[in-house]
Amino acid sequence: MPHHSIVLSLLVALGLITFLDRICISVAGARIMGDLALDAAQWGWVQSVFILAYGLFQMPIGALADRRGQRAIAALIVIWWSLFTALTGAASGFVSLLAIRFLFGLGEAGAYPVMTGVIAQSFPASERAVAQGFVWGASRLGGALSPILVVPLQQAYGWRVAFQVLAAAGVVWGIVWLAVYRDKPKPVTQRSATPWRTMFRARGFWMLMAMYFCYVWGSWFYFTWMPTYLERGRGFAENEMKLFASLPFFLGMASNVAGGFLSDYASRRFGKRIGRLAVGSTSLALAALCLAAVALSSDRRAVVVFLTLGFGVMDLMLPSAWAICLDIGGAHAGALSGAMNTAGSAGGFLCATLFGTVVKATGDYNVPVLCIAGMLALSAVLFTRLDPERSVVEPSS
């Protein structure tokens, strides 16, 4: 088993790759819509079909990795989704793009549940939110770099080539991972089947699902619609969008790292109820206010400022949420985090689909942003009801 600093470096690299590959289609959105003659509602389906697959396969891949080991599963899913990243550039129309993005989502579905399982095996409990913070911070760096890399590539060579270039990074990562990482041997007692029945009976399980379902309306807006919102909803030019679509992710990168340190420090100092819950609920409440300000503002500079701040403060909560999966999921943290992300994917699917539908029906890009602000406010309330000290994988005594 390599030293945990090497493991963290590999996970950080993977976090970056996941969002480079995921956000690139949003950055290229206006060009793809024009080239393939897609309207806003169809584009919403292109975005949401990825989320559908992403949600459907979270739990089974997370549970499989918990039982069989993360090494082989991680390499398989990364090389799989890299193939379909490349194939995105070969799409000829609406139907083929739907099929490719669904299969791409199937691969990416396992990324964060598998990484959570690796963290559970490789890091002590007192360092897990920090590790999650670095991984999620790297994902935001991937989101920030995606516009910076994709816009010049598509301006020079077309949007199709951009996907083929980005696909290579995942293949290289999979080869390195297989060469370096080894699964930690598990005691026989840890090889038990995932206790789904016990989890489904736990109040904390469903509260976690509800919180994350509401939260991801905010995050998936940034992942799927923000570049198009800036270009078509607020009138920014493509080169302006390249910069302004990156800013939220740069701030999110710093926020994830800071949120991880803050959550672990506060948990050691004041207990997990304060350390996890105060950080998460406060961040979500502030994000809701920022998104409402985005929708209501007529000043383009204010839109950029509040968009950036909204994502930054929202991402402070992410390490806390995923650390709670480790706190209450134990040896089954991969399966639990997969379940949480499945609930989130359901919210993201609805957000991405309904956003385009509402825009097509009203011609107004700000109405759905206000709805997203309301979902973030609800998530903030639900976060206060979580209990990071009560297991959901052990029967209640």
Secondary structure, DSSP 8 states (H G I E B T S, - for coil): ---HHHHHHHHHHHHHHHHHHHHHHHHTHHHHHHHHT--HHHHHHHHHHHHHHHHHTHHHHHHHHHHH-HHHHHHHHHHHHHHHHHHHTT--SHHHHHHHHHHHHHHHTTHHHHHHHHHHHHS-GGGHHHHHHHHHHHHHHHHHHHHHHHHHHHHHH-HHHHHHHHHHHHHHHHHHHHHH-------GGG-S---HHHHHH-HHHHHHHHHHHHHHHHHHIIIIIHHHIIIIIS---HHHHHHHTTHHHHHHHHHHHHHHHHHHHHHHHH-HHHHHHHHHHHHHHHHHHHHHHHHH---HHHHHHHHHHHHHHHHTTHHHHHHHHHHHHGGGHHHHHHHHHHHHHHHHHHHHHHHHHHHHHHS-SHHHHHHHHHHHHHHHHHHTT--TTS-SSS---
